[in-house]
Amino acid sequence: MRVIRFFEILVAFVLMLIFAAALVGGVFRWPFFILAAVALGLYLVWEYVCLRCPWCGSVMEPSRLLRGLRRACHCPSCGHEITVVWRVNKRVPEHGPDGAEDAEAETPTPAPETKTNL
């Protein structure tokens, strides 16, 4: 599925918050600089691995992706629209921005009716 989950963006923001807090704490106690360096390293790895354009693979900023929750978000390098979803199981098109969905995709059917003796 070619989407980016909200959870991945949230983890990036939490790592940035830990980095900022540890950097401020490092002014008062130097061991917090080590925590800041670890948080920055984890953020850079997370951004390189998870926050990539599903179409061209370029690294995206979390703030740009966060705007994609409410409105259209486009990749700055390839121009394709990036879909950001709240949940993983949300149904989104598999193919490009032309809106053509996969022909083999099943449409959800209603649950079968059951009889109960009340």
Phi, psi and omega in degrees: 000131184265074179221168172241132183274151178297327180301321180295322178291320181296319178298320179297318179292324178294319178296323176294322178294318177297319178299314182295317180294320179290327178293319176293319177294332178293339175293326182267322179227122187296333180297340177293339175296328177293317176297322178295320179293321178294316180296321178293318178297317178296322178297315181296320177293317180298318179294321181290327184271314191257327186263065181243153175294129180292343184267309185249345177087008179283150183284136182247152176279142180297327180294323177293320180290328179295326177293338181288352177291324185253335181219175183293135178238128182243147177289133180289338183266320182254338177088357178289151177283136181254129180264125176249126183244153177283315183243158181286324187278006178290132184281124177227158179295145181275335186255184189301190185289357180285351175086004180281118179269164180294135183290334182275355183294134180273141175271144181294138179252153179292155180292145180293145180284141178239146178263136177235145177263109180252000000 
